[in-house]
């Protein structure tokens, strides 16, 4: 007892050493390409506002309009639940949290648009709008009124608009630096990418700006918007989006699906362009497989059916939007675009119901995993990562409270981060 028994082996120790040496480069490549989740909060949506429309009051205005829509068309929990089909036991908590969210933080991610939503303007006009956007974002950041994530969508790298897009980005970033520095939640979006070489050009552009501004190399990242068929399948038959992630050299933060440009490129008629069309599902499945494990996150697109007009019409639009958001969440697309303030109530209602309805089951499974007590499901480490990730997303967006999760799981935020494979937070 207590003595280690000797077991017989046939391989020499040198075999393990040689295999390790042979796979060292592969190990390093895996670590570089697939670093895992970045461990930061992912917003549940992105709101797009044209560069000439954005003002200091835009965020509050969206929240106020969303509250007005909620009060007019679903003034209480029962009304909202009846419209969206939310279970009775969730109706009160979801309605209360939606209202609180619209008061406290109506927009999680704002993109000031200088592409399709802005169009082509005289250079002097776009110069002024880009400089004004920088000043407004900087002021909001200083005053504590900014959305957690804010930035711009520039024009793309195609020849006709390339110089204009580069100039707008330069003006915006230079303005932020002059006003005190780059906000922590700064996000930049590169649209209509067709070739990996355009991503390489964006990397070069950001490298040059960092050098000129004296920034740390790698400070600037960007989202890649997937709006063209060429970004999914190249002329050589390969998945272009995977090449784009590689070409970004670690700077790609997300892939955003562009519903209507992509659908149109596939020849889908306007009446059938939607997040749940088969061409959309195929594109997003390719994006999902390419991004898995890389730390690059996914965002679904938008619906163009706006919740405006009589109550019956608003309810129809709400049911459509709510159903699409629920569908995306079930498919692990945890972010999407919202194009109108009236979409905010159903965005948050769908998100909050999604995380609250599974709170107790996910918590029980995770607690059983940690305690090794078994249960109805035999979970593995990969499932524990998914369960803790689910709870963390719920915490980040305000669907659930830390006290609820701690009571049900016995875990702190740090414990959840560890199980989810997220980097440990430093003070």
TITI-31951 format. One record per residue: x, y, z of N, C-alpha, C in turn; residue in three letters. Coordinates in steps of 0.05 Angstrom, whole numbers, plus 32768, in hexadecimal, padded with zeros to 4 digits. Last residue first. Example, Ala and Ser with C-alpha at 12.3 -4.5 7.8 and 13.67 -1.06 7.14 Angstrom:
<drenses>
81017FD3808E81117FEB808F81028001809DSER81087F8E809C80F67FA6809C81087FBE809CALA
</drenses>
This chain:
<drenses>
7F7C835A7F107F7383737F1C7F7F838B7F0EUNK7F67832C7EDE7F7C83387EEE7F7283537EF9UNK7F4482F07ED37F44830D7ED47F5A83177EE6UNK7F5A82B97EAC7F5582C47EC67F5782E27EC6UNK7F3A82AA7E6E7F5182B27E7D7F4A82BE7E98UNK7F0B82737E6D7F11828F7E687F2A82977E78UNK7EF682417E747F0F82447E657F1682607E5FUNK7ECB823B7E937EC582427E777EDF82447E67UNK7EE282337EC47ED5821C7EB77ED082217E9AUNK7EF482687ECE7F0782527ECC7EFB823A7EBEUNK7EC482857ED07ED8828B7EBC7EEB82747EB8UNK7EAD826E7EFE7EA1826A7EE47EB4826F7ECDUNK7ED182817F247ECE82647F207EC1825E7F05UNK7EC982B87F207EE382AD7F197EE1828F7F14UNK7E9482BB7F337E9A82C27F177EB582B67F0EUNK7E8B82807F5C7E8F829C7F587E9382A17F3AUNK7E5B824D7F697E7382567F5B7E7382757F5AUNK7E2D82347F787E4382357F8C7E5C82417F81UNK7E0182337F587E1882237F507E2D82217F66UNK7DD882517F6F7DD182387F617DE982277F5BUNK7DF2827D7F867DE1826D7F967DDC82527F8AUNK7E0D82927F597E1C82897F707E0C82767F81UNK7DE182A27F3A7DF3828D7F307E0482827F47UNK7DCA82C97F5B7DBB82B27F527DCD829B7F4AUNK7DF482EF7F5E7DEA82E17F777DDA82C87F70UNK7DF983017F2A7E0E82F17F367E0582E27F4FUNK7DBC82F97F037DCD83077F177DE282F57F22UNK7DAB82FA7EBD7DAC82EE7ED87DBF82FD7EE9UNK7DAD831F7E947D97830D7E957D9582FF7EB1UNK7DD883407E8C7DC583487EA07DAD83367EA2UNK7E0283327E6C7DED83427E607DD7834B7E74UNK7E2383147E8E7E2E832B7E7F7E18833D7E75UNK7E0482E87E9F7E0D82FD7EB27E1583167EA4UNK7DFE82CC7E707DE782D67E7D7DED82EC7E91UNK7E3382BF7E677E2582D17E547E0C82DC7E60UNK7E3B829D7E937E4A82B57E917E3D82C97E7DUNK7E1982727E867E1482827E9D7E22829D7E9DUNK7E34825F7E577E1882677E577E11827A7E6EUNK7E6582517E6D7E6482667E597E4782717E56UNK7E5582267E8C7E60823E7E997E5F82557E86UNK7E4582037E637E33820A7E787E3C82247E86UNK7E7481FD7E447E5C82087E387E4982127E4DUNK7E9681E57E6A7E9E81FF7E5E7E85820C7E52UNK7E7A81B67E737E7D81C97E897E8581E57E7EUNK7E82819F7E417E6781A77E497E6881BB7E60UNK7EB881947E457EAF81A57E2F7E9381B07E36UNK7EBA816F7E717EC6818A7E737EBC819E7E5EUNK7E7881517E727E9581507E6E7EA0816C7E70UNK7E4281337E987E4E81497E887E6C81467E88UNK7E0E810C7E977E2B81097E9C7E3A811D7E8BUNK7DD1811D7EB37DE2811F7E9C7DFF811C7EA5UNK7DB981187EE47DAC810B7ECD7DBD810B7EB4UNK7DF0810D7F117DD7811A7F097DCC810B7EF1UNK7E2E81197F2E7E1F810C7F197E06811B7F12UNK7E4F81337F507E3981247F5C7E2881167F47UNK7E7B81557F4C7E7E81397F437E6781277F4EUNK7E78818A7F557E7881787F6C7E7B815B7F66UNK7E79819C7F207E8E81A47F337E9081927F4BUNK7E4B81837F0D7E65817D7F017E7C81847F14UNK7E24819A7F2D7E28817D7F2F7E4381757F23UNK7E2881CE7F1B7E2E81C87F377E3381AA7F3BUNK7E1781C77EE67E3281D07EEC7E3A81CA7F09UNK7DE381B67EED7DF681A57EDF7E1381AD7EE5UNK7DCE81E37F077DCE81C97F157DE281B67F08UNK7DD4820A7EE07DE2820D7EFA7DE481F27F08UNK7DB381F77EB87DCF81FB7EB27DDF81FC7ECCUNK7D8181F97ED47D8C81E07EC97DAA81E27EC4UNK7D7C82307EE17D7D821C7EF67D8882017EECUNK7D7F824A7EAD7D9082517EC37D92823A7ED7UNK7D6082487E817D7282327E857D8482357E9DUNK7D4282767E827D34825D7E817D4682457E86UNK7D6882A07E817D5A829A7E9A7D4C827E7E99UNK7D7C82A17E4D7D8E829B7E637D7F82947E7DUNK7D4D82AB7E2F7D5F82957E287D71828D7E3FUNK7D3882D97E467D2982C07E497D3B82A87E43UNK7D6082FD7E347D5C82F87E517D4D82DE7E56UNK7D5B82FB7DFC7D7482F47E097D7082ED7E26UNK7D26830C7DF47D2F82F17DEA7D4882E97DF9UNK7D27833F7E0C7D14832A7E167D1D830F7E0DUNK7D4E83597DEE7D5483527E0A7D40833E7E15UNK7D33835A7DBC7D4F83507DBE7D5483477DDBUNK7D0483737DC87D0383567DC17D1F834A7DC1UNK7D1583A87DD47D0583987DE77D06837A7DE1UNK7D3383B77DA47D4083B27DBE7D2F83A27DD2UNK7D1683C37D777D2183A87D797D2D83A27D94UNK7D0B83F97D7A7CF683E67D807CFE83C97D81UNK7D3984127D667D3584107D837D1F83FD7D8BUNK7D5883EA7D327D4383FD7D3A7D3F83FB7D58UNK7D7B83C27D277D7B83D97D157D6783EF7D1DUNK7DAA83977D437D8F83A37D477D8F83BE7D38UNK7DCC835A7D367DC983777D317DAC837F7D37UNK7DE6832E7D6A7DD983347D507DD783527D4DUNK7E0282F67D8E7E0183137D887DF383177D6EUNK7E0982C17D917E0182CF7DA97DFE82ED7DA6UNK7DFC828A7D747E0282A57D6A7DF782B87D7FUNK7DEC82577D837E0582627D8E7E0E827B7D7FUNK7DBA82487D767DCF82407D647DEA824C7D6BUNK7D9B82617D9C7D9C82447D9D7DB282397D8BUNK7DA182967D8A7DAD828E7DA37DAF82707DA5UNK7D8382947D5A7DA082997D597DAD82907D73UNK7D4F828C7D6F7D5B82787D5C7D7A827C7D5BUNK7D4882BB7D8B7D4882A17D997D55828C7D88UNK7D4882DF7D607D5D82E17D747D5F82C77D84UNK7D1A82CE7D457D3482CD7D377D4B82CE7D4CUNK7CF282D87D6B7CF782BD7D617D1282BA7D54UNK7CF683107D6F7CFA82FF7D867D0182E27D7EUNK7CE7831F7D3B7D0183257D457D0883137D5DUNK7CB1830C7D387CC583037D257CE183077D30UNK7C9983277D637C9A83097D637CAF82FF7D50UNK7CA0835C7D527CAD83527D6A7CAF83347D6BUNK7C7F835D7D257C9C83627D227CAC83587D3AUNK7C4E83557D3F7C5883427D2A7C7683447D26UNK7C4C83827D607C4D83677D6C7C5783527D58UNK7C4883AB7D3A7C6083A97D4C7C62838D7D58UNK7C16839F7D257C2E839D7D147C47839B7D25UNK7BF683A87D527BF6838D7D457C0E838A7D33UNK7C0083DF7D5C7C0983CA7D6F7C0A83AF7D62UNK7C1684037D217C0283FA7D347C0C83E37D45UNK7C5D84167D1D7C4184167D147C2E840D7D29UNK7C9583E87D207C8984037D207C6D84017D16UNK7CC583C27D207CAE83C37D327CA283DF7D34UNK7CDD83B07CDF7CDE83C27CF67CC483C27D06UNK7D0383827CC17CE783867CC87CE583977CE1UNK7D3683757CB77D2E838F7CAE7D1083947CB2UNK7D6283577CE67D4983567CD77D4283727CCFUNK7DA983467CE37D9283557CEC7D79834D7CDDUNK7DDA83157CF57DD2832E7CE97DB9833A7CF4UNK7E0582FB7D297DF182F97D157DEB83147D09UNK7E4982F77D387E3183067D3A7E1F83007D23UNK7E7D82D57D5B7E6A82D67D457E5382E97D4CUNK7EC482DF7D6A7EA882DB7D707E9682DF7D58UNK7F0182BF7D6F7EF182D27D5F7ED482CB7D63UNK7F1A82977D8A7F1582B07D997F0682C57D89UNK7F1E82687D707F31827C7D697F2F82957D7AUNK7EF682437D7B7F0F82407D897F2382567D84UNK7ED7824D7D3E7ED7823D7D567EF3823B7D62UNK7ED682657D0C7EDE82767D237EE182667D3DUNK7EC6823E7CE87EE0824B7CE47EE9825A7CFDUNK7E9382317CFC7EA9821D7CFC7EC482297CF9UNK7E7982637CF47E7B82577D0F7E9282427D10UNK7E7B826A7CBD7E88827D7CCF7E8D82717CEAUNK7E5B823E7CAE7E78823F7CA57E8782537CB7UNK7E2B824E7CC57E3882357CCE7E5582347CC6UNK7E21827D7CA97E27827F7CC57E3382657CD0UNK7E1682687C767E2C827B7C7A7E34827C7C97UNK7DE982477C807E02823C7C767E1A824E7C7BUNK7DC3826C7C937DCC82567CA47DE6824A7C9BUNK7DBD828B7C647DC882977C7D7DD282827C90UNK7DA782677C427DC182727C3B7DCE827F7C53UNK7D75825B7C5C7D8B82477C5A7DA682527C53UNK7D6082907C897D6182847C6E7D7882707C6CUNK7D5F82AB7CB87D5A828E7CB97D5882817C9DUNK7D6682E17CAE7D7A82D37CBE7D7782B47CBDUNK7D5382EE7C697D4E82EC7C867D6582DD7C94UNK7D3282FA7C307D4C82FF7C3D7D4783017C5BUNK7D0382F67C147D0C82DF7C227D2782E27C30UNK7CFA83257BF87CE5831C7C0A7CEE83047C1CUNK7D2683297BD57D24833B7BED7D1083307C01UNK7D4382EA7BC27D3183017BBE7D2C83107BD8UNK7D8682D87BBF7D6D82D57BCE7D5C82EE7BCAUNK7DB882D87BA87DA182D97B977D8782D57BA4UNK7DE482DE7BC87DDC82C27BC17DC482C17BAFUNK7DE483147BD07DFA83097BC07DF482EC7BB8UNK7DB883187BF27DB683227BD77DCB83177BC5UNK7DCF83017C207DB882F57C137DB582FE7BF6UNK7DF783277C2B7DFE830C7C257DE782FD7C16UNK7DD983567C337DEE83557C1E7DF483397C17UNK7DBA83447C5F7DAD834C7C467DC1834D7C2FUNK7DDB83337C8C7DC483247C817DBD832B7C65UNK7E19832A7C9B7E09833F7C8F7DF283337C80UNK7E3783157CD77E29830D7CBF7E1783247CB5UNK7E7783217CEF7E5B832A7CF07E4E83237CD5UNK7EA783087D197E9C83067CFE7E7F830D7CFFUNK7EDA83287D427EBF831D7D3D7EBA831A7D1FUNK7F0F83377D457F0083347D5E7EE583267D5AUNK7F4E83317D297F31832D7D247F2383287D3FUNK7F8483307D357F7583497D3A7F5783467D35UNK7FA083027D287F9883067D447F88831F7D49UNK7FA683087CF07FBE83067D027FB6830D7D1FUNK7F8383087CC67F81831E7CDA7F97831E7CEFUNK7F8B82DA7CAA7F9782F27CA07F9683097CB4UNK7F6B82B77CC87F8882B37CC87F9682CD7CBFUNK7F3982CA7CBA7F4182CA7CD67F6082C77CD8UNK7F3C82C17C837F3B82DC7C8C7F4382DE7CAAUNK7F3B828A7C7F7F5382987C767F5482B57C80UNK7F0782817C907F1D82777CA07F3882857C99UNK7EEB82987C667EEA82A57C807F00829B7C93UNK7EF182777C3A7F0082907C3B7F01829B7C57UNK7EF782367C317EE882487C427EF882627C47UNK7F0582277BEC7F0B82277C087EFA823B7C17UNK7EFD822C7BB57EEE82187BC37EF382167BE1UNK7F1682547B9C7F25823B7B9D7F1682257BACUNK7EF5827F7BA47EF682747B897F0482597B88UNK7ED982737BE77EE982807BD37EE982727BB8UNK7EA3827E7C0F7EAF826A7BFD7EBE82787BE7UNK7E9E82AC7C307E9882927C3A7EA6827C7C29UNK7EAB82D87C127EB682D67C2D7EB182BB7C3BUNK7E8D82D47BE57EAA82CE7BE37EB782CC7BFEUNK7E5C82E67BF37E5F82C97BF07E7D82C27BEFUNK7E5E83197C267E6183107C0B7E6582F27C09UNK7E5E83277C5A7E4783307C4B7E4883267C2EUNK7E7883297C957E7583147C817E5B831B7C72UNK7EA683557CB17E8A83517CA97E88833E7C92UNK7ED0834F7CE67ECE834A7CC97EB183457CC3UNK7EE8837E7D167ED5836A7D0E7ED583687CEFUNK7F2A83897D327F1383917D217F0183787D1CUNK7F5983AB7D5D7F4E83947D507F36839D7D3FUNK7F9283CA7D757F7A83CE7D657F7283B37D58UNK7FC083BA7D8F7FAB83C77D9F7F9183C87D8FUNK7FEB83A57D747FD483937D797FBE83A07D88UNK801C83CA7D93801583B97D7D7FFF83A67D84UNK800984057DB5801483EA7DB7800B83D97D9FUNK801284437D91800284307DA0801084157DA1UNK8025846F7D75803484667D8C802484527D9DUNK800D847E7D46800284897D5F801184807D78UNK802A84627D20802884807D1E801F848C7D38UNK8021842D7D30803C84387D30803B84577D30UNK7FE9842A7D2A7FF684257D44801284317D45UNK7FE584317CF37FDA84457D057FE684427D21UNK7FFF84047CE0800A841E7CDA7FFF84337CECUNK7FDB83DC7CF37FF883DD7CFC800483F87CF7UNK7FAE83EA7CD67FAE83ED7CF37FCA83ED7CFEUNK7FBF83DD7CA27FB683F87CA87FB783FD7CC6UNK7FCA83A67CA67FE083B97CA07FD883D67CA8UNK7F9683947CAF7FAB83907CC37FC283A37CBFUNK7F8083A27C7E7F7683AE7C977F8A83AB7CAEUNK7F9C83807C5D7F9F839D7C597F9583AC7C72UNK7F88834F7C6E7FA583557C717FAA83737C6FUNK7F5483557C5C7F5983537C797F77835A7C7FUNK7F5E83537C267F53836B7C317F56836C7C4FUNK7F70831F7C207F8483347C1D7F79834F7C27UNK7F4383007C237F5483017C3B7F6983187C39UNK7F0B831F7C047F2583117C027F3483147C1CUNK7EDD833A7C147EDB83247C017EF483137BFFUNK7EB8835F7C427ED283537C3C7ECD833B7C29UNK7E9183867C547E92837C7C387EAE83717C31UNK7EB183AE7C897E9B83A17C7B7EA383957C5FUNK7ECE83AE7CC67ED583AF7CAA7EC083A07C9AUNK7EC883D37D017EBB83BF7CF07EC483C37CD3UNK7EE183D97D437EE283E27D287ED783CB7D16UNK7ED683EF7D857ED283DA7D727ED283E67D56UNK7EE983FC7DC87EEA84057DAC7EE883EC7D9AUNK7EE883F87E007ED483EA7DF07ED383F27DD3UNK7F0F841B7E127F1383FE7E157F0083EE7E03UNK7F1E84527DE67F0E84457DFA7F1384277DFBUNK7F5C84717DDC7F49845E7DD17F3984527DE7UNK7F6384B87DF07F6B849C7DED7F55848A7DE2UNK7F5884EF7DF07F6084E27E097F6884C47E07UNK7F4F85077DC17F3C850C7DD67F4284FE7DF0UNK7F7484F37D9F7F77850F7DA67F6585167DBEUNK7F6084BF7D997F7984C37DA77F7D84E07DB0UNK7F3184CB7D7C7F3084BE7D967F4984C37DA6UNK7F4784E17D4D7F3784F17D5E7F3484E57D7AUNK7F6084B37D387F7184CB7D3F7F6184DD7D52UNK7F3384947D2C7F47848B7D407F5884A27D4AUNK7F1984B67D057F0C84AD7D1D7F2084A57D33UNK7F4084BC7CDD7F3584D37CEB7F2984CB7D05UNK7F4884867CCE7F5E84967CD87F5484AE7CE8UNK7F1584797CBA7F20846A7CD17F37847A7CDEUNK7F14849C7C8F7F00849E7CA47F0A84907CBDUNK7F3E84897C6F7F3F84A47C7A7F2B84A77C91UNK7F2C84567C627F4484597C717F4684747C7EUNK7EFE84637C447EFC84537C5C7F1484567C6EUNK7F15847E7C187F02848C7C2A7EFF847D7C45UNK7F3384567C017F40846D7C0C7F2E847C7C1FUNK7F0984317BF17F1F842A7C037F2B84427C11UNK7EE184347BCC7EDD84427BE57EF4843E7BF9UNK7EF284187B9F7EE384307B9B7EE084417BB5UNK7F0D83E87BB07F1C83FF7BA57F0C84197BA5UNK7EFB83D07BF17EF983CF7BD47F0383EA7BC9UNK7EFB83CF7C287F1583D17C1B7F1383CE7BFDUNK7EC383F87C407ED283DF7C3C7EEC83E47C2DUNK7EBA842B7C737EB5841F7C597EC984097C54UNK7EB184197CB97EBC84287CA37EB3841D7C88UNK7E8D841C7CF17E90840C7CD97E99841E7CC2UNK7EA7842C7D327E9C84337D187E9E841B7D05UNK7E9284257D777EA684287D627E9884307D48UNK7E8A84077DB87E83841B7DA47E99841D7D90UNK7E7183E57DF07E8183E37DD77E7783F87DC4UNK7E5283F97E1A7E6A83E97E207E7D83E67E08UNK7E42843D7E097E3B84217E097E5584117E0FUNK7E5084757E357E5484667E1D7E48844A7E1FUNK7E5084947E617E3684907E547E38847F7E3AUNK7E7D84A67E7A7E71848D7E847E5684877E78UNK7E9884D17E687E8184D67E797E7484BD7E84UNK7EBF84BA7E477EC784C97E5E7EB084CD7E72UNK7E9E84A37E1F7EAF84927E2F7EB884A07E49UNK7E8684D17E0A7E7584BD7E177E8684AA7E29UNK7EB384E97DF37EA584F67E097E9384E27E18UNK7EC184C37DCC7ED484C97DE17EC584D67DF9UNK7E9384C57DAC7E9A84AC7DB97EAD84B17DD0UNK7E9684FB7D9A7E7F84F17DA97E8584D77DB9UNK7EC684FC7D7E7EC3850D7D957EAC85047DA6UNK7EBC84D67D557ED284D27D697ECE84E37D82UNK7E9284F07D3A7E8D84D67D477EA384D07D5CUNK7EAD851D7D267E9885207D3A7E9285067D49UNK7ECF85047D017EDA85127D187EC685167D2EUNK7EA784F07CDE7EBA84DD7CEC7EC784EB7D04UNK7E8F851F7CCC7E7F850B7CDB7E9184F87CEAUNK7EBA85387CB17EAE85457CC87E9E85317CD9UNK7EC285127C887ED885197C9B7ECC85257CB4UNK7E9285157C6E7E9884FC7C7D7EAF85017C90UNK7E9685497C597E7F85427C6B7E8685297C7BUNK7EC385477C397EC385597C507EAD85527C64UNK7EB285227C117EC7851B7C247EC7852D7C3DUNK7E6B85187C097E8485277C047E9985227C19UNK7E5784D37C117E5384EF7C167E6D84FE7C0CUNK7E3584977C0B7E4B84A77C007E4484C57C04UNK7E1E84767C497E1F847B7C2C7E37848C7C24UNK7E0A84647C7A7E1384807C767E1484887C59UNK7DFF842F7C7A7DEC84417C877DF3845F7C84UNK7E2C841A7C5F7E12841B7C527DFE842E7C5FUNK7E59843F7C857E57842E7C6C7E3B84307C61UNK7E5F84557CB57E6884657C9E7E6784557C84UNK7E3E84517CF27E4084467CD77E49845B7CC2UNK7E4F843E7D307E4A84567D207E5184507D03UNK7E36840D7D567E4884127D407E3E842A7D30UNK7E3383F87D997E2A840B7D857E3F840E7D6FUNK7E1C83CC7DC77E3183CF7DB37E2683E27D9DUNK7DF283D07DEB7E0B83C47DF47E2283C97DE1UNK7DC183FC7DFE7DD183F37DE87DEC83E87DF3UNK7DA984087E2F7D9883FF7E197DA883F37E02UNK7DB184057E6C7DC584017E577DB783F67E3EUNK7D8684177E8D7DA284187E967DB684177E7FUNK7D5584137E717D5C842B7E817D79842D7E86UNK7D5883E27E5B7D5483F87E497D5884137E57UNK7D5E83C37E897D7483C47E767D7183DC7E64UNK7D2C83C87EA17D4483D27EAF7D5B83D57E9CUNK7D0C83AE7E7A7D0883CA7E817D2183D67E8EUNK7D22837A7E7E7D2383897E647D2083A77E6AUNK7D17836C7EB27D3383707EAA7D35837E7E90UNK7CDF83697EB17CEC837C7EC37D0983817EBBUNK7CD783407E8B7CCD835B7E867CDB83707E98UNK7CF083157EA67CFA831E7E8C7CF1833B7E87UNK7CD3830F7ED67CF083157ED77CFA83207EBCUNK7C9E83067EBF7CA4831C7ED17CC283237ED1UNK7CA482D67E9E7C9982F07E937CA283087EA5UNK7CB282A57EAF7CC882B77EA77CBE82D37EA1UNK7C83828C7EB97C96828E7ECF7CAD82A07EC9UNK7C69828C7E867C5F829C7E9C7C7482A17EB2UNK7C95828E7E4D7C8782807E627C8082927E7AUNK7C8782B77E157C9982B37E2C7C8A82A47E41UNK7C6F82C77DE67C6E82AB7DEE7C8182A47E04UNK7C6B82FB7DD67C8382ED7DCF7C8382CF7DD7UNK7C39830E7DE87C4283147DCD7C5883007DC4UNK7C3782FC7E1D7C2382F37E0A7C2C82F87DEDUNK7C6283177E347C6382FA7E337C4F82F07E1EUNK7C4F834C7E317C6783457E227C6983267E1FUNK7C2383487E537C1F83507E377C3883477E27UNK7C3A833A7E847C2783287E787C23832E7E5AUNK7C5A83677E907C66834C7E8B7C53833A7E7DUNK7C4283A17E6C7C4883917E847C5283767E7CUNK7C3D83BB7E3B7C4283CB7E537C4883BB7E6CUNK7C4983B77E007C4B83A17E137C5083AD7E2FUNK7C4383E77DE47C3A83CE7DD87C3C83B57DE9UNK7C5484137E037C3D84167DF17C3283FB7DE8UNK7C8084027E1F7C69840C7E2E7C50840D7E1DUNK7CA283F57DF47C9A83E07E077C8183E97E16UNK7CA884277DDC7C9C84117DCD7C9283FB7DE0UNK7CC384417E057CA9844B7DFC7C9A84357DEDUNK7CF284247E077CE084247E1F7CC4842D7E17UNK7D0784327DD57D0184167DDB7CEE84147DF3UNK7D0E84687DDC7CFC845F7DC87CF484427DCDUNK7D3584677E057D1B84747E0A7D07846B7DF5UNK7D60844D7DEB7D5484417E037D38844D7E08UNK7D6B84717DC27D6384567DBB7D5584497DD4UNK7D79849E7DE17D62849F7DD07D5884847DC8UNK7DA8848D7DF97D9184927E0A7D7784937DFAUNK7DC8848A7DC97DC484737DDA7DAB84767DECUNK7DC684C07DB57DBB84A97DA67DB684917DB8UNK7DD984F07DC87DC184E57DD47DB784CC7DC7UNK7E0384FF7DA97E0984F87DC57DF184EB7DD2UNK7DF484DD7D6A7DF884F57D7B7DFF84EB7D97UNK7DF184C67D287DFA84C17D437DFF84DB7D52UNK7DE884D57CF47DD184D47D067DDA84D27D23UNK7E1584CE7CD67E0A84E97CD77DF284EB7CEAUNK7E1F84987CDA7E3284AB7CE57E2784C77CE7UNK7DE8846E7CED7DF8847C7CD97E0884937CE5UNK7DEE84397D1A7DE384537D177DF484627D02UNK7DE083F87D307DED84087D1C7DDE84237D19UNK7DEF83CF7D677DDC83E37D5C7DEC83F47D48UNK7DF7838C7D767E0483A47D6C7DEF83B67D5FUNK7DF083627DB07DE7836D7D977DFB83837D8FUNK7E07834F7DDD7DF2833E7DD27DE883497DB7UNK7E4F83507DE27E35835D7DE27E20834B7DD5UNK7E7783297E0B7E6D832C7DEF7E52833A7DF0UNK7EAD83347E377E9083357E327E8A83387E14UNK7EE683087E317ED983227E347EBB83207E2FUNK7F0082DA7E247EFA82DF7E407EED82FA7E46UNK7F0D82C67DF37F1D82DC7DFD7F1782E47E1AUNK7F10827F7DEB7F0082977DF17F1182AD7DFCUNK7F4A82687DC57F3282657DD57F2482807DDAUNK7F7582677DA27F7A826F7DBE7F62826C7DD0UNK7F86824D7D6E7F6E82477D7E7F73824D7D9CUNK7FB7825D7D587F9E825F7D487F85825C7D59UNK7FDC82547D817FDB826E7D737FBF82717D66UNK7FD5821F7D907FD382347DA47FCF824F7D98UNK7FE082057D5F7FC682037D6C7FC182197D80UNK801682137D598002821C7D467FE6821B7D51UNK802D81F77D84802F82147D83801A82207D70UNK802281C37D74801881CD7D8E801881EC7D8EUNK804081C07D45802281BE7D44801681C97D5DUNK807381C47D59806981D97D47804B81D97D45UNK807481947D77807881AE7D84806D81C57D73UNK807381617D63805A81707D64805D818B7D70UNK80A7814F7D67809B81507D4D808281617D4CUNK80AE81507D9E80BE81637D8E80B181667D72UNK808B81277DAD808781427DB7809681577DA6UNK80A480FC7D95808A81047D8B808481217D94UNK80D480FB7DB380D581007D9680BA81097D8BUNK80C180F07DE680D081087DE180D0810F7DC3UNK80A980BE7DDE809980D57DE680A780EF7DE0UNK80D880A27DD180C280A37DBE80B080BB7DC5UNK80FA80A27DFC810180B37DE680EA80B67DD1UNK80E8807A7E1D80E180967E2480E780A97E0CUNK80D080427DF780E580517E0480DD806E7E09UNK809880187E0380A4802E7DF580BB803B7E05UNK80827FF37E2680927FE97E0F80A17FFF7E01UNK80797FE87E6C80757FF77E5480877FEC7E3EUNK805B7FD17EA9806C7FCB7E9280657FDD7E7AUNK805E7FF27EE9804F7FE77ED280627FE47EBAUNK80657FED7F2E80737FEF7F1480627FE27EFEUNK803F80137F5D80457FFA7F4F80547FFF7F35UNK8051803A7F928049803A7F76805180207F69UNK8038802E7FD3804E802D7FC18044802B7FA4UNK800A802C7FF0801880467FF0803080457FDDUNK80117FE88000800080008000801280198000UNK
</drenses>
